[in-house]
Amino acid sequence: MLLGAADRFLIFALFQGELLLPSGYLIDTATLIVIALTAHRVTLVAAMVKQYPWLYERAGPFAWRRRGGGAPGESAT
């Protein structure tokens, strides 16, 4: 949430945008949240495939699967 406020301030300071625009804050914050969640998932998949190469293989940019079949996105519990 603080990143959304910081983004609004940067838009205000650099581009003379409106500082206290609620819709702008919501859009900026939602965009930052989507980017952060996407980056987290891609990093998690890369870590699982790199740490356990004998157990998992990549099943796309957002999922992994057990070697030799299995459901995509399946995680060890």
N, C-alpha and C positions, 0 to 999 in steps of 0.2 A: 504494500500500500504506500509505503514511503517512496518507493521508486516512481510510482505514478505521480506523486506530488512533486518530486524532483524533476520529472519529465515536464510537467506543466510549467514549473519555474523556468526551466531551460527554454521552453517554447516562448514564454513571456519575455525573458531576458534577451534572447537572440533574435527572435522573429516578430516581436511586438504583438504576440498573441494575447488573448484574454486569459488572465491568471485564474480567476475563480469561475471558470466555466464547468459546471458539473458534468455535462455530456462529454466534454473533452477529456476530463479526468477519468471518467468511466471507460472511454474508448482506449485511452493510453494505458490504463492499468490492465484492462482485459488483454490488450495486445502483448504487454510485457509478461503476463501470466501464461499466455499460450506459448510464447517463445521459451520461457523458462521450463514449462512442463515438457515441451518437445525436446529441448536440449537434455533434460534429465533422463527421459526415456531412451534417447539415442545413446547417451553415455552408459546407462545401465545395461543395455544390450551389448555394447562393445565390451564392457567389463566382464559380463558373464561369458561371452565367447572367448575372450582373451584369457581369463583365469581358469576356465574349465574346458579347454579345447577337446579333450577326450570325451566329454559328456554332452556338450551343446554345440550346435551350429547355428549360424545366422539364418533367419527365416524372413528376411526383409529388414528395413531400417528400424522398425519398431518392435520386432519380436525375435525370439530364439526358439529352437526346438531341440529335443533330445536327438542325438545322433541315431540314425537308423529309423526315424519316424517319430511319432508323438505329436501332441497338440502344440501349435505355435503359441508362444508367450508363456509356456508352462514354466513355472519357476520351482526351484527346489524348496521343499518345506521340511 
